[in-house]
Amino acid sequence: MPTPIAAANAYAALARLVPAAASPGDAPASGGGGFGALLQGALDQFVAHGREVDAKSVQLAAGKADLVDVVTAVAESEVAVGTLVSVRDKVISAYEEIMRMPI
């Protein structure tokens, strides 16, 4: 079970992905992006965090890292995976609901 601190850190990382000035009704900038770009950015950060956790684990095995840092990083990854799975489930649910709509 992840600690509340790890959960807070994961949610803070997710909050950094969403621009503070953007509201749900705002149109994307002329450069495009929108929801797809937001998801891609979140996935890219998720993968980068996973690589960071792997690197810390290797450093721990070599005796060059602190155990507390590695455990915290793993707990944050666990929360991130749970969040990613929840978002995936919601997207699939929304898709299935759209497919059931009569045309």
SETIKE-476080 format. One record per residue: residue number from 0; residue in three letters; x, y, z of N, C-alpha, C in turn. Coordinates in Angstrom, 1 decimal. Layout:
N
<node><num>NUM</num><residu>ALA</residu><n_x>X</n_x><n_y>Y</n_y><n_z>Z</n_z><ca_x>X</ca_x><ca_y>Y</ca_y><ca_z>Z</ca_z><c_x>X</c_x><c_y>Y</c_y><c_z>Z</c_z></node>
...
This chain:
103
<node><num>0</num><residu>MET</residu><n_x>0.9</n_x><n_y>-1.2</n_y><n_z>0.0</n_z><ca_x>0.0</ca_x><ca_y>0.0</ca_y><ca_z>0.0</ca_z><c_x>0.9</c_x><c_y>1.2</c_y><c_z>0.0</c_z></node>
<node><num>1</num><residu>PRO</residu><n_x>0.7</n_x><n_y>2.1</n_y><n_z>-1.0</n_z><ca_x>1.6</ca_x><ca_y>3.3</ca_y><ca_z>-1.0</ca_z><c_x>1.2</c_x><c_y>4.3</c_y><c_z>0.1</c_z></node>
<node><num>2</num><residu>THR</residu><n_x>2.2</n_x><n_y>5.0</n_y><n_z>0.5</n_z><ca_x>2.0</ca_x><ca_y>5.9</ca_y><ca_z>1.6</ca_z><c_x>1.3</c_x><c_y>7.2</c_y><c_z>1.1</c_z></node>
<node><num>3</num><residu>PRO</residu><n_x>0.7</n_x><n_y>8.0</n_y><n_z>2.0</n_z><ca_x>0.0</ca_x><ca_y>9.2</ca_y><ca_z>1.6</ca_z><c_x>1.0</c_x><c_y>10.2</c_y><c_z>0.9</c_z></node>
<node><num>4</num><residu>ILE</residu><n_x>2.2</n_x><n_y>10.2</n_y><n_z>1.4</n_z><ca_x>3.2</ca_x><ca_y>11.1</ca_y><ca_z>0.8</ca_z><c_x>3.5</c_x><c_y>10.7</c_y><c_z>-0.7</c_z></node>
<node><num>5</num><residu>ALA</residu><n_x>3.6</n_x><n_y>9.4</n_y><n_z>-1.0</n_z><ca_x>3.8</ca_x><ca_y>8.9</ca_y><ca_z>-2.3</ca_z><c_x>2.7</c_x><c_y>9.3</c_y><c_z>-3.2</c_z></node>
<node><num>6</num><residu>ALA</residu><n_x>1.5</n_x><n_y>9.1</n_y><n_z>-2.7</n_z><ca_x>0.3</ca_x><ca_y>9.4</ca_y><ca_z>-3.4</ca_z><c_x>0.2</c_x><c_y>10.9</c_y><c_z>-3.7</c_z></node>
<node><num>7</num><residu>ALA</residu><n_x>0.6</n_x><n_y>11.7</n_y><n_z>-2.7</n_z><ca_x>0.6</ca_x><ca_y>13.2</ca_y><ca_z>-2.9</ca_z><c_x>1.6</c_x><c_y>13.6</c_y><c_z>-4.0</c_z></node>
<node><num>8</num><residu>ASN</residu><n_x>2.8</n_x><n_y>12.9</n_y><n_z>-3.9</n_z><ca_x>3.8</ca_x><ca_y>13.2</ca_y><ca_z>-4.9</ca_z><c_x>3.3</c_x><c_y>12.9</c_y><c_z>-6.3</c_z></node>
<node><num>9</num><residu>ALA</residu><n_x>2.6</n_x><n_y>11.7</n_y><n_z>-6.5</n_z><ca_x>2.2</ca_x><ca_y>11.3</ca_y><ca_z>-7.8</ca_z><c_x>1.1</c_x><c_y>12.3</c_y><c_z>-8.3</c_z></node>
<node><num>10</num><residu>TYR</residu><n_x>0.2</n_x><n_y>12.7</n_y><n_z>-7.4</n_z><ca_x>-0.8</ca_x><ca_y>13.6</ca_y><ca_z>-7.9</ca_z><c_x>-0.3</c_x><c_y>15.0</c_y><c_z>-8.2</c_z></node>
<node><num>11</num><residu>ALA</residu><n_x>0.8</n_x><n_y>15.4</n_y><n_z>-7.4</n_z><ca_x>1.4</ca_x><ca_y>16.7</ca_y><ca_z>-7.8</ca_z><c_x>2.1</c_x><c_y>16.6</c_y><c_z>-9.1</c_z></node>
<node><num>12</num><residu>ALA</residu><n_x>2.7</n_x><n_y>15.5</n_y><n_z>-9.4</n_z><ca_x>3.3</ca_x><ca_y>15.3</ca_y><ca_z>-10.7</ca_z><c_x>2.3</c_x><c_y>15.4</c_y><c_z>-11.8</c_z></node>
<node><num>13</num><residu>LEU</residu><n_x>1.1</n_x><n_y>14.8</n_y><n_z>-11.6</n_z><ca_x>0.0</ca_x><ca_y>14.8</ca_y><ca_z>-12.6</ca_z><c_x>-0.5</c_x><c_y>16.2</c_y><c_z>-12.7</c_z></node>
<node><num>14</num><residu>ALA</residu><n_x>-0.6</n_x><n_y>17.0</n_y><n_z>-11.6</n_z><ca_x>-1.0</ca_x><ca_y>18.4</ca_y><ca_z>-11.7</ca_z><c_x>-0.1</c_x><c_y>19.3</c_y><c_z>-12.5</c_z></node>
<node><num>15</num><residu>ARG</residu><n_x>1.2</n_x><n_y>18.9</n_y><n_z>-12.5</n_z><ca_x>2.1</ca_x><ca_y>19.7</ca_y><ca_z>-13.3</ca_z><c_x>1.9</c_x><c_y>19.5</c_y><c_z>-14.8</c_z></node>
<node><num>16</num><residu>LEU</residu><n_x>1.3</n_x><n_y>18.4</n_y><n_z>-15.2</n_z><ca_x>1.0</ca_x><ca_y>18.1</ca_y><ca_z>-16.6</ca_z><c_x>-0.1</c_x><c_y>19.0</c_y><c_z>-17.2</c_z></node>
<node><num>17</num><residu>VAL</residu><n_x>-1.0</n_x><n_y>19.4</n_y><n_z>-16.3</n_z><ca_x>-2.2</ca_x><ca_y>20.2</ca_y><ca_z>-16.8</ca_z><c_x>-1.8</c_x><c_y>21.7</c_y><c_z>-16.5</c_z></node>
<node><num>18</num><residu>PRO</residu><n_x>-1.9</n_x><n_y>22.5</n_y><n_z>-17.6</n_z><ca_x>-1.6</ca_x><ca_y>23.9</ca_y><ca_z>-17.4</ca_z><c_x>-2.6</c_x><c_y>24.5</c_y><c_z>-16.5</c_z></node>
<node><num>19</num><residu>ALA</residu><n_x>-2.1</n_x><n_y>25.4</n_y><n_z>-15.5</n_z><ca_x>-3.0</ca_x><ca_y>26.0</ca_y><ca_z>-14.5</ca_z><c_x>-4.0</c_x><c_y>26.9</c_y><c_z>-15.1</c_z></node>
<node><num>20</num><residu>ALA</residu><n_x>-3.6</n_x><n_y>27.6</n_y><n_z>-16.2</n_z><ca_x>-4.5</ca_x><ca_y>28.7</ca_y><ca_z>-16.8</ca_z><c_x>-5.6</c_x><c_y>28.1</c_y><c_z>-17.7</c_z></node>
<node><num>21</num><residu>ALA</residu><n_x>-5.4</n_x><n_y>26.8</n_y><n_z>-18.1</n_z><ca_x>-6.4</ca_x><ca_y>26.2</ca_y><ca_z>-19.0</ca_z><c_x>-7.6</c_x><c_y>25.8</c_y><c_z>-18.2</c_z></node>
<node><num>22</num><residu>SER</residu><n_x>-8.8</n_x><n_y>26.1</n_y><n_z>-18.8</n_z><ca_x>-10.0</ca_x><ca_y>25.6</ca_y><ca_z>-18.2</ca_z><c_x>-10.6</c_x><c_y>24.6</c_y><c_z>-19.2</c_z></node>
<node><num>23</num><residu>PRO</residu><n_x>-11.6</n_x><n_y>23.7</n_y><n_z>-18.8</n_z><ca_x>-12.1</ca_x><ca_y>22.7</ca_y><ca_z>-19.7</ca_z><c_x>-12.7</c_x><c_y>23.3</c_y><c_z>-20.9</c_z></node>
<node><num>24</num><residu>GLY</residu><n_x>-13.2</n_x><n_y>24.5</n_y><n_z>-20.9</n_z><ca_x>-13.8</ca_x><ca_y>25.0</ca_y><ca_z>-22.1</ca_z><c_x>-12.9</c_x><c_y>25.7</c_y><c_z>-23.1</c_z></node>
<node><num>25</num><residu>ASP</residu><n_x>-11.6</n_x><n_y>25.8</n_y><n_z>-22.7</n_z><ca_x>-10.7</ca_x><ca_y>26.5</ca_y><ca_z>-23.6</ca_z><c_x>-10.3</c_x><c_y>25.7</c_y><c_z>-24.8</c_z></node>
<node><num>26</num><residu>ALA</residu><n_x>-10.2</n_x><n_y>26.3</n_y><n_z>-25.9</n_z><ca_x>-9.8</ca_x><ca_y>25.7</ca_y><ca_z>-27.1</ca_z><c_x>-8.3</c_x><c_y>25.5</c_y><c_z>-27.1</c_z></node>
<node><num>27</num><residu>PRO</residu><n_x>-7.7</n_x><n_y>24.4</n_y><n_z>-27.7</n_z><ca_x>-6.3</ca_x><ca_y>24.3</ca_y><ca_z>-27.7</ca_z><c_x>-5.7</c_x><c_y>25.4</c_y><c_z>-28.5</c_z></node>
<node><num>28</num><residu>ALA</residu><n_x>-4.4</n_x><n_y>25.7</n_y><n_z>-28.2</n_z><ca_x>-3.7</ca_x><ca_y>26.8</ca_y><ca_z>-28.9</ca_z><c_x>-3.5</c_x><c_y>26.4</c_y><c_z>-30.4</c_z></node>
<node><num>29</num><residu>SER</residu><n_x>-3.1</n_x><n_y>27.4</n_y><n_z>-31.2</n_z><ca_x>-3.0</ca_x><ca_y>27.1</ca_y><ca_z>-32.6</ca_z><c_x>-2.0</c_x><c_y>26.0</c_y><c_z>-33.0</c_z></node>
<node><num>30</num><residu>GLY</residu><n_x>-1.1</n_x><n_y>25.8</n_y><n_z>-32.0</n_z><ca_x>-0.1</ca_x><ca_y>24.7</ca_y><ca_z>-32.2</ca_z><c_x>-0.7</c_x><c_y>23.3</c_y><c_z>-32.1</c_z></node>
<node><num>31</num><residu>GLY</residu><n_x>-2.0</n_x><n_y>23.3</n_y><n_z>-31.7</n_z><ca_x>-2.7</ca_x><ca_y>22.0</ca_y><ca_z>-31.6</ca_z><c_x>-2.4</c_x><c_y>21.3</c_y><c_z>-30.3</c_z></node>
<node><num>32</num><residu>GLY</residu><n_x>-2.5</n_x><n_y>20.1</n_y><n_z>-30.2</n_z><ca_x>-2.3</ca_x><ca_y>19.4</ca_y><ca_z>-28.9</ca_z><c_x>-3.6</c_x><c_y>18.8</c_y><c_z>-28.4</c_z></node>
<node><num>33</num><residu>GLY</residu><n_x>-4.2</n_x><n_y>19.5</n_y><n_z>-27.5</n_z><ca_x>-5.4</ca_x><ca_y>19.1</ca_y><ca_z>-26.9</ca_z><c_x>-5.3</c_x><c_y>17.9</c_y><c_z>-26.0</c_z></node>
<node><num>34</num><residu>PHE</residu><n_x>-6.3</n_x><n_y>17.1</n_y><n_z>-26.0</n_z><ca_x>-6.4</ca_x><ca_y>15.9</ca_y><ca_z>-25.1</ca_z><c_x>-5.3</c_x><c_y>14.9</c_y><c_z>-25.4</c_z></node>
<node><num>35</num><residu>GLY</residu><n_x>-5.2</n_x><n_y>14.6</n_y><n_z>-26.7</n_z><ca_x>-4.2</ca_x><ca_y>13.6</ca_y><ca_z>-27.2</ca_z><c_x>-2.8</c_x><c_y>14.0</c_y><c_z>-26.8</c_z></node>
<node><num>36</num><residu>ALA</residu><n_x>-2.4</n_x><n_y>15.3</n_y><n_z>-26.9</n_z><ca_x>-1.1</ca_x><ca_y>15.7</ca_y><ca_z>-26.5</ca_z><c_x>-0.9</c_x><c_y>15.6</c_y><c_z>-25.0</c_z></node>
<node><num>37</num><residu>LEU</residu><n_x>-2.0</n_x><n_y>15.9</n_y><n_z>-24.2</n_z><ca_x>-1.9</ca_x><ca_y>15.8</ca_y><ca_z>-22.8</ca_z><c_x>-1.7</c_x><c_y>14.3</c_y><c_z>-22.4</c_z></node>
<node><num>38</num><residu>LEU</residu><n_x>-2.4</n_x><n_y>13.4</n_y><n_z>-23.0</n_z><ca_x>-2.2</ca_x><ca_y>12.0</ca_y><ca_z>-22.7</ca_z><c_x>-0.8</c_x><c_y>11.5</c_y><c_z>-23.1</c_z></node>
<node><num>39</num><residu>GLN</residu><n_x>-0.3</n_x><n_y>12.0</n_y><n_z>-24.3</n_z><ca_x>1.0</ca_x><ca_y>11.6</ca_y><ca_z>-24.7</ca_z><c_x>2.1</c_x><c_y>12.1</c_y><c_z>-23.8</c_z></node>
<node><num>40</num><residu>GLY</residu><n_x>1.9</n_x><n_y>13.3</n_y><n_z>-23.3</n_z><ca_x>2.9</ca_x><ca_y>13.9</ca_y><ca_z>-22.3</ca_z><c_x>2.8</c_x><c_y>13.1</c_y><c_z>-21.0</c_z></node>
<node><num>41</num><residu>ALA</residu><n_x>1.7</n_x><n_y>12.7</n_y><n_z>-20.6</n_z><ca_x>1.6</ca_x><ca_y>12.0</ca_y><ca_z>-19.4</ca_z><c_x>2.2</c_x><c_y>10.6</c_y><c_z>-19.5</c_z></node>
<node><num>42</num><residu>LEU</residu><n_x>2.0</n_x><n_y>10.0</n_y><n_z>-20.7</n_z><ca_x>2.6</ca_x><ca_y>8.7</ca_y><ca_z>-20.9</ca_z><c_x>4.2</c_x><c_y>8.8</c_y><c_z>-21.0</c_z></node>
<node><num>43</num><residu>ASP</residu><n_x>4.6</n_x><n_y>9.8</n_y><n_z>-21.6</n_z><ca_x>6.1</ca_x><ca_y>10.0</ca_y><ca_z>-21.8</ca_z><c_x>6.7</c_x><c_y>10.2</c_y><c_z>-20.4</c_z></node>
<node><num>44</num><residu>GLN</residu><n_x>6.0</n_x><n_y>11.0</n_y><n_z>-19.5</n_z><ca_x>6.5</ca_x><ca_y>11.2</ca_y><ca_z>-18.2</ca_z><c_x>6.5</c_x><c_y>9.9</c_y><c_z>-17.4</c_z></node>
<node><num>45</num><residu>PHE</residu><n_x>5.4</n_x><n_y>9.1</n_y><n_z>-17.6</n_z><ca_x>5.3</ca_x><ca_y>7.8</ca_y><ca_z>-16.9</ca_z><c_x>6.5</c_x><c_y>6.9</c_y><c_z>-17.3</c_z></node>
<node><num>46</num><residu>VAL</residu><n_x>6.8</n_x><n_y>6.9</n_y><n_z>-18.5</n_z><ca_x>7.9</ca_x><ca_y>6.0</ca_y><ca_z>-19.0</ca_z><c_x>9.2</c_x><c_y>6.5</c_y><c_z>-18.5</c_z></node>
<node><num>47</num><residu>ALA</residu><n_x>9.4</n_x><n_y>7.9</n_y><n_z>-18.5</n_z><ca_x>10.6</ca_x><ca_y>8.4</ca_y><ca_z>-18.0</ca_z><c_x>10.8</c_x><c_y>8.1</c_y><c_z>-16.5</c_z></node>
<node><num>48</num><residu>HIS</residu><n_x>9.7</n_x><n_y>8.2</n_y><n_z>-15.7</n_z><ca_x>9.7</ca_x><ca_y>7.9</ca_y><ca_z>-14.3</ca_z><c_x>10.1</c_x><c_y>6.4</c_y><c_z>-14.1</c_z></node>
<node><num>49</num><residu>GLY</residu><n_x>9.5</n_x><n_y>5.5</n_y><n_z>-14.9</n_z><ca_x>9.9</ca_x><ca_y>4.1</ca_y><ca_z>-14.8</ca_z><c_x>11.3</c_x><c_y>3.9</c_y><c_z>-15.1</c_z></node>
<node><num>50</num><residu>ARG</residu><n_x>11.9</n_x><n_y>4.6</n_y><n_z>-16.0</n_z><ca_x>13.3</ca_x><ca_y>4.4</ca_y><ca_z>-16.3</ca_z><c_x>14.2</c_x><c_y>4.9</c_y><c_z>-15.1</c_z></node>
<node><num>51</num><residu>GLU</residu><n_x>13.7</n_x><n_y>6.0</n_y><n_z>-14.5</n_z><ca_x>14.4</ca_x><ca_y>6.6</ca_y><ca_z>-13.3</ca_z><c_x>14.4</c_x><c_y>5.6</c_y><c_z>-12.2</c_z></node>
<node><num>52</num><residu>VAL</residu><n_x>13.2</n_x><n_y>4.9</n_y><n_z>-12.0</n_z><ca_x>13.1</ca_x><ca_y>3.9</ca_y><ca_z>-10.9</ca_z><c_x>14.0</c_x><c_y>2.7</c_y><c_z>-11.2</c_z></node>
<node><num>53</num><residu>ASP</residu><n_x>14.1</n_x><n_y>2.3</n_y><n_z>-12.5</n_z><ca_x>15.0</ca_x><ca_y>1.2</ca_y><ca_z>-12.8</ca_z><c_x>16.5</c_x><c_y>1.6</c_y><c_z>-12.6</c_z></node>
<node><num>54</num><residu>ALA</residu><n_x>16.8</n_x><n_y>2.8</n_y><n_z>-12.9</n_z><ca_x>18.2</ca_x><ca_y>3.3</ca_y><ca_z>-12.7</ca_z><c_x>18.5</c_x><c_y>3.3</c_y><c_z>-11.2</c_z></node>
<node><num>55</num><residu>LYS</residu><n_x>17.5</n_x><n_y>3.8</n_y><n_z>-10.3</n_z><ca_x>17.7</ca_x><ca_y>3.8</ca_y><ca_z>-8.9</ca_z><c_x>17.9</c_x><c_y>2.4</c_y><c_z>-8.3</c_z></node>
<node><num>56</num><residu>SER</residu><n_x>17.1</n_x><n_y>1.5</n_y><n_z>-8.9</n_z><ca_x>17.2</ca_x><ca_y>0.1</ca_y><ca_z>-8.4</ca_z><c_x>18.6</c_x><c_y>-0.5</c_y><c_z>-8.8</c_z></node>
<node><num>57</num><residu>VAL</residu><n_x>19.1</n_x><n_y>-0.2</n_y><n_z>-9.9</n_z><ca_x>20.5</ca_x><ca_y>-0.7</ca_y><ca_z>-10.3</ca_z><c_x>21.5</c_x><c_y>0.0</c_y><c_z>-9.4</c_z></node>
<node><num>58</num><residu>GLN</residu><n_x>21.3</n_x><n_y>1.3</n_y><n_z>-9.1</n_z><ca_x>22.3</ca_x><ca_y>1.9</ca_y><ca_z>-8.2</ca_z><c_x>22.2</c_x><c_y>1.3</c_y><c_z>-6.8</c_z></node>
<node><num>59</num><residu>LEU</residu><n_x>21.0</n_x><n_y>0.9</n_y><n_z>-6.4</n_z><ca_x>20.9</ca_x><ca_y>0.3</ca_y><ca_z>-5.0</ca_z><c_x>21.6</c_x><c_y>-1.0</c_y><c_z>-5.0</c_z></node>
<node><num>60</num><residu>ALA</residu><n_x>21.5</n_x><n_y>-1.8</n_y><n_z>-6.1</n_z><ca_x>22.1</ca_x><ca_y>-3.1</ca_y><ca_z>-6.2</ca_z><c_x>23.7</c_x><c_y>-2.9</c_y><c_z>-6.2</c_z></node>
<node><num>61</num><residu>ALA</residu><n_x>24.1</n_x><n_y>-1.8</n_y><n_z>-6.7</n_z><ca_x>25.6</ca_x><ca_y>-1.5</ca_y><ca_z>-6.7</ca_z><c_x>26.0</c_x><c_y>-0.9</c_y><c_z>-5.4</c_z></node>
<node><num>62</num><residu>GLY</residu><n_x>25.1</n_x><n_y>-0.6</n_y><n_z>-4.5</n_z><ca_x>25.4</ca_x><ca_y>0.0</ca_y><ca_z>-3.3</ca_z><c_x>25.6</c_x><c_y>1.5</c_y><c_z>-3.3</c_z></node>
<node><num>63</num><residu>LYS</residu><n_x>25.1</n_x><n_y>2.2</n_y><n_z>-4.4</n_z><ca_x>25.3</ca_x><ca_y>3.6</ca_y><ca_z>-4.6</ca_z><c_x>24.1</c_x><c_y>4.4</c_y><c_z>-4.3</c_z></node>
<node><num>64</num><residu>ALA</residu><n_x>23.0</n_x><n_y>3.8</n_y><n_z>-3.9</n_z><ca_x>21.7</ca_x><ca_y>4.6</ca_y><ca_z>-3.7</ca_z><c_x>21.2</c_x><c_y>4.2</c_y><c_z>-2.3</c_z></node>
<node><num>65</num><residu>ASP</residu><n_x>20.3</n_x><n_y>5.1</n_y><n_z>-1.8</n_z><ca_x>19.7</ca_x><ca_y>5.0</ca_y><ca_z>-0.5</ca_z><c_x>18.4</c_x><c_y>4.1</c_y><c_z>-0.7</c_z></node>
<node><num>66</num><residu>LEU</residu><n_x>18.2</n_x><n_y>3.2</n_y><n_z>0.2</n_z><ca_x>17.0</ca_x><ca_y>2.3</ca_y><ca_z>0.1</ca_z><c_x>15.7</c_x><c_y>3.1</c_y><c_z>0.2</c_z></node>
<node><num>67</num><residu>VAL</residu><n_x>15.7</n_x><n_y>4.1</n_y><n_z>1.1</n_z><ca_x>14.5</ca_x><ca_y>4.9</ca_y><ca_z>1.2</ca_z><c_x>14.1</c_x><c_y>5.6</c_y><c_z>-0.1</c_z></node>
<node><num>68</num><residu>ASP</residu><n_x>15.0</n_x><n_y>6.1</n_y><n_z>-0.8</n_z><ca_x>14.8</ca_x><ca_y>6.8</ca_y><ca_z>-2.1</ca_z><c_x>14.2</c_x><c_y>5.8</c_y><c_z>-3.1</c_z></node>
<node><num>69</num><residu>VAL</residu><n_x>14.7</n_x><n_y>4.6</n_y><n_z>-3.1</n_z><ca_x>14.3</ca_x><ca_y>3.6</ca_y><ca_z>-4.1</ca_z><c_x>12.9</c_x><c_y>3.1</c_y><c_z>-3.7</c_z></node>
<node><num>70</num><residu>VAL</residu><n_x>12.6</n_x><n_y>2.9</n_y><n_z>-2.4</n_z><ca_x>11.3</ca_x><ca_y>2.4</ca_y><ca_z>-2.0</ca_z><c_x>10.2</c_x><c_y>3.5</c_y><c_z>-2.3</c_z></node>
<node><num>71</num><residu>THR</residu><n_x>10.6</n_x><n_y>4.8</n_y><n_z>-2.0</n_z><ca_x>9.7</ca_x><ca_y>5.9</ca_y><ca_z>-2.3</ca_z><c_x>9.4</c_x><c_y>6.0</c_y><c_z>-3.8</c_z></node>
<node><num>72</num><residu>ALA</residu><n_x>10.4</n_x><n_y>5.8</n_y><n_z>-4.7</n_z><ca_x>10.2</ca_x><ca_y>5.9</ca_y><ca_z>-6.1</ca_z><c_x>9.3</c_x><c_y>4.7</c_y><c_z>-6.6</c_z></node>
<node><num>73</num><residu>VAL</residu><n_x>9.5</n_x><n_y>3.6</n_y><n_z>-6.0</n_z><ca_x>8.7</ca_x><ca_y>2.4</ca_y><ca_z>-6.4</ca_z><c_x>7.3</c_x><c_y>2.6</c_y><c_z>-6.0</c_z></node>
<node><num>74</num><residu>ALA</residu><n_x>7.0</n_x><n_y>3.2</n_y><n_z>-4.8</n_z><ca_x>5.7</ca_x><ca_y>3.5</ca_y><ca_z>-4.3</ca_z><c_x>5.0</c_x><c_y>4.5</c_y><c_z>-5.2</c_z></node>
<node><num>75</num><residu>GLU</residu><n_x>5.8</n_x><n_y>5.5</n_y><n_z>-5.6</n_z><ca_x>5.2</ca_x><ca_y>6.5</ca_y><ca_z>-6.5</ca_z><c_x>4.8</c_x><c_y>5.9</c_y><c_z>-7.9</c_z></node>
<node><num>76</num><residu>SER</residu><n_x>5.7</n_x><n_y>5.0</n_y><n_z>-8.3</n_z><ca_x>5.4</ca_x><ca_y>4.3</ca_y><ca_z>-9.6</ca_z><c_x>4.1</c_x><c_y>3.4</c_y><c_z>-9.4</c_z></node>
<node><num>77</num><residu>GLU</residu><n_x>3.9</n_x><n_y>2.8</n_y><n_z>-8.3</n_z><ca_x>2.8</ca_x><ca_y>2.0</ca_y><ca_z>-8.0</ca_z><c_x>1.5</c_x><c_y>2.9</c_y><c_z>-8.1</c_z></node>
<node><num>78</num><residu>VAL</residu><n_x>1.5</n_x><n_y>4.1</n_y><n_z>-7.5</n_z><ca_x>0.4</ca_x><ca_y>5.0</ca_y><ca_z>-7.6</ca_z><c_x>0.2</c_x><c_y>5.4</c_y><c_z>-9.0</c_z></node>
<node><num>79</num><residu>ALA</residu><n_x>1.3</n_x><n_y>5.7</n_y><n_z>-9.8</n_z><ca_x>1.1</ca_x><ca_y>6.1</ca_y><ca_z>-11.2</ca_z><c_x>0.5</c_x><c_y>5.0</c_y><c_z>-12.0</c_z></node>
<node><num>80</num><residu>VAL</residu><n_x>0.9</n_x><n_y>3.8</n_y><n_z>-11.8</n_z><ca_x>0.3</ca_x><ca_y>2.7</ca_y><ca_z>-12.6</ca_z><c_x>-1.2</c_x><c_y>2.6</c_y><c_z>-12.2</c_z></node>
<node><num>81</num><residu>GLY</residu><n_x>-1.5</n_x><n_y>2.7</n_y><n_z>-11.0</n_z><ca_x>-2.9</ca_x><ca_y>2.6</ca_y><ca_z>-10.6</ca_z><c_x>-3.7</c_x><c_y>3.7</c_y><c_z>-11.3</c_z></node>
<node><num>82</num><residu>THR</residu><n_x>-3.2</n_x><n_y>4.9</n_y><n_z>-11.3</n_z><ca_x>-3.8</ca_x><ca_y>6.1</ca_y><ca_z>-12.0</ca_z><c_x>-4.0</c_x><c_y>5.8</c_y><c_z>-13.5</c_z></node>
<node><num>83</num><residu>LEU</residu><n_x>-2.9</n_x><n_y>5.3</n_y><n_z>-14.1</n_z><ca_x>-2.9</ca_x><ca_y>5.0</ca_y><ca_z>-15.5</ca_z><c_x>-4.0</c_x><c_y>3.9</c_y><c_z>-15.8</c_z></node>
<node><num>84</num><residu>VAL</residu><n_x>-4.1</n_x><n_y>2.9</n_y><n_z>-15.0</n_z><ca_x>-5.1</ca_x><ca_y>1.9</ca_y><ca_z>-15.2</ca_z><c_x>-6.5</c_x><c_y>2.4</c_y><c_z>-15.1</c_z></node>
<node><num>85</num><residu>SER</residu><n_x>-6.7</n_x><n_y>3.3</n_y><n_z>-14.1</n_z><ca_x>-8.0</ca_x><ca_y>3.9</ca_y><ca_z>-13.9</ca_z><c_x>-8.4</c_x><c_y>4.7</c_y><c_z>-15.1</c_z></node>
<node><num>86</num><residu>VAL</residu><n_x>-7.5</n_x><n_y>5.5</n_y><n_z>-15.6</n_z><ca_x>-7.8</ca_x><ca_y>6.3</ca_y><ca_z>-16.8</ca_z><c_x>-8.1</c_x><c_y>5.4</c_y><c_z>-18.0</c_z></node>
<node><num>87</num><residu>ARG</residu><n_x>-7.3</n_x><n_y>4.4</n_y><n_z>-18.2</n_z><ca_x>-7.5</ca_x><ca_y>3.5</ca_y><ca_z>-19.3</ca_z><c_x>-8.9</c_x><c_y>2.8</c_y><c_z>-19.2</c_z></node>
<node><num>88</num><residu>ASP</residu><n_x>-9.3</n_x><n_y>2.4</n_y><n_z>-18.0</n_z><ca_x>-10.6</ca_x><ca_y>1.8</ca_y><ca_z>-17.8</ca_z><c_x>-11.8</c_x><c_y>2.8</c_y><c_z>-18.1</c_z></node>
<node><num>89</num><residu>LYS</residu><n_x>-11.6</n_x><n_y>4.1</n_y><n_z>-17.7</n_z><ca_x>-12.6</ca_x><ca_y>5.1</ca_y><ca_z>-18.0</ca_z><c_x>-12.7</c_x><c_y>5.4</c_y><c_z>-19.5</c_z></node>
<node><num>90</num><residu>VAL</residu><n_x>-11.5</n_x><n_y>5.4</n_y><n_z>-20.2</n_z><ca_x>-11.5</ca_x><ca_y>5.6</ca_y><ca_z>-21.7</ca_z><c_x>-12.2</c_x><c_y>4.4</c_y><c_z>-22.4</c_z></node>
<node><num>91</num><residu>ILE</residu><n_x>-11.9</n_x><n_y>3.2</n_y><n_z>-22.0</n_z><ca_x>-12.6</ca_x><ca_y>2.1</ca_y><ca_z>-22.6</ca_z><c_x>-14.1</c_x><c_y>2.1</c_y><c_z>-22.3</c_z></node>
<node><num>92</num><residu>SER</residu><n_x>-14.5</n_x><n_y>2.4</n_y><n_z>-21.1</n_z><ca_x>-15.9</ca_x><ca_y>2.5</ca_y><ca_z>-20.7</ca_z><c_x>-16.6</c_x><c_y>3.6</c_y><c_z>-21.6</c_z></node>
<node><num>93</num><residu>ALA</residu><n_x>-16.0</n_x><n_y>4.7</n_y><n_z>-21.8</n_z><ca_x>-16.6</ca_x><ca_y>5.8</ca_y><ca_z>-22.6</ca_z><c_x>-16.7</c_x><c_y>5.3</c_y><c_z>-24.0</c_z></node>
<node><num>94</num><residu>TYR</residu><n_x>-15.7</n_x><n_y>4.6</n_y><n_z>-24.6</n_z><ca_x>-15.7</ca_x><ca_y>4.1</ca_y><ca_z>-25.9</ca_z><c_x>-16.8</c_x><c_y>3.1</c_y><c_z>-26.1</c_z></node>
<node><num>95</num><residu>GLU</residu><n_x>-17.0</n_x><n_y>2.2</n_y><n_z>-25.1</n_z><ca_x>-18.0</ca_x><ca_y>1.2</ca_y><ca_z>-25.2</ca_z><c_x>-19.4</c_x><c_y>1.9</c_y><c_z>-25.2</c_z></node>
<node><num>96</num><residu>GLU</residu><n_x>-19.6</n_x><n_y>2.9</n_y><n_z>-24.4</n_z><ca_x>-20.8</ca_x><ca_y>3.6</ca_y><ca_z>-24.3</ca_z><c_x>-21.1</c_x><c_y>4.3</c_y><c_z>-25.6</c_z></node>
<node><num>97</num><residu>ILE</residu><n_x>-20.1</n_x><n_y>4.9</n_y><n_z>-26.2</n_z><ca_x>-20.4</ca_x><ca_y>5.6</ca_y><ca_z>-27.5</ca_z><c_x>-20.7</c_x><c_y>4.5</c_y><c_z>-28.6</c_z></node>
<node><num>98</num><residu>MET</residu><n_x>-20.1</n_x><n_y>3.4</n_y><n_z>-28.5</n_z><ca_x>-20.4</ca_x><ca_y>2.3</ca_y><ca_z>-29.5</ca_z><c_x>-21.9</c_x><c_y>1.8</c_y><c_z>-29.3</c_z></node>
<node><num>99</num><residu>ARG</residu><n_x>-22.4</n_x><n_y>1.9</n_y><n_z>-28.2</n_z><ca_x>-23.8</ca_x><ca_y>1.4</ca_y><ca_z>-27.9</ca_z><c_x>-24.8</c_x><c_y>2.4</c_y><c_z>-28.4</c_z></node>
<node><num>100</num><residu>MET</residu><n_x>-24.4</n_x><n_y>3.6</n_y><n_z>-28.6</n_z><ca_x>-25.4</ca_x><ca_y>4.7</ca_y><ca_z>-29.0</ca_z><c_x>-26.0</c_x><c_y>4.4</c_y><c_z>-30.4</c_z></node>
<node><num>101</num><residu>PRO</residu><n_x>-27.3</n_x><n_y>4.6</n_y><n_z>-30.5</n_z><ca_x>-27.9</ca_x><ca_y>4.4</ca_y><ca_z>-31.9</ca_z><c_x>-27.5</c_x><c_y>5.5</c_y><c_z>-32.8</c_z></node>
<node><num>102</num><residu>ILE</residu><n_x>-27.3</n_x><n_y>5.2</n_y><n_z>-34.0</n_z><ca_x>-27.0</ca_x><ca_y>6.2</ca_y><ca_z>-35.0</ca_z><c_x>-28.2</c_x><c_y>6.7</c_y><c_z>-35.7</c_z></node>
